[in-house]
Amino acid sequence: MRPGKYPTNNQALALRIGRIEITLISDGLIWLDGGGTFGLVPRARWEKIMPPDESNRVPLSLNCLLIQCQGKTILVDTGLGNHLTDRQRQDFGLDRDRGGLTQALARVGVVPEEVDIVINTHLHADHCGGNTTFRDGSEELAPTFSNAEYWIQRLEWADATFPNERTRAAYLTQNFLPLEKTGRIRLLNGDTRVSGEVRTVITRGHTRAHQSVVIESEGETMLYTGDLATLAIHFERLAWVTAYDVEPLETIETKRRWQNWVLERDALVIFPHDTRTPVAHLRKDDEGSMQIEPITPVPTEQ
Ligand SMILES: [Zn+2]
């Protein structure tokens, strides 16, 4: 039996950063081995925070971020998608009680054709699976967001298309290779400005060219961590790093820098997989230890 206290699927949550409207939407929930999510942290410590099910699995939501600014619709990450085999769905423990990303977008009034830019934080299957889809009964995968340009770091593309024995399982080529022949990929070379108020930043560690997304508008700021911090607790505690990170020591140093950046600006931080604390502030107490302070945005849909 699964522990009963996890929300099975998130409602869309709307937030405003200065004059930018953002909506956190979900492609569903997956259940993965707790050892993957918590790496070297002993189970005795993490199970108090996130009780696993009887198969030692913990729930991870597949959050994606919709950004609407200056007439542009930007989508950050695309979840697991809808073209997995039954076996893959089972391996991920995919749980969608309200449909996937496309349905979640529809509930906030966005159709796939409206999306102008898709940003993949990295190309692991749970962040770019919704990039491609089988359209109109075709047996060939096509871009789900047919009018969008897909923004992917050049080095991440290289690592995903030429994986090694350690990295191969996380990259499913059907999520990104079909985009190549459409000419709709923009390969990025490091930190990149998306608009006057939105930019991507390299946050190395989970992968070599992992990127996060920053919004700075009218004195307010937000960091969408991607898997720099899979859960809020990973951002609070520097040593808590997932087993999937290819450069765990880099992750720690990158988190240290971004913790300071967030504190200096009192930025809002959004996490890709946290079912209970997807949005938070970070606080530093008198002894200098970091504390996540969850915030509860207002659900936008019925
Ligand atoms: Zn992930």
Residues whose N, C-alpha, C, O or C-beta is under 5 A from the ligand:
A	BS01	ZN	D126 D227
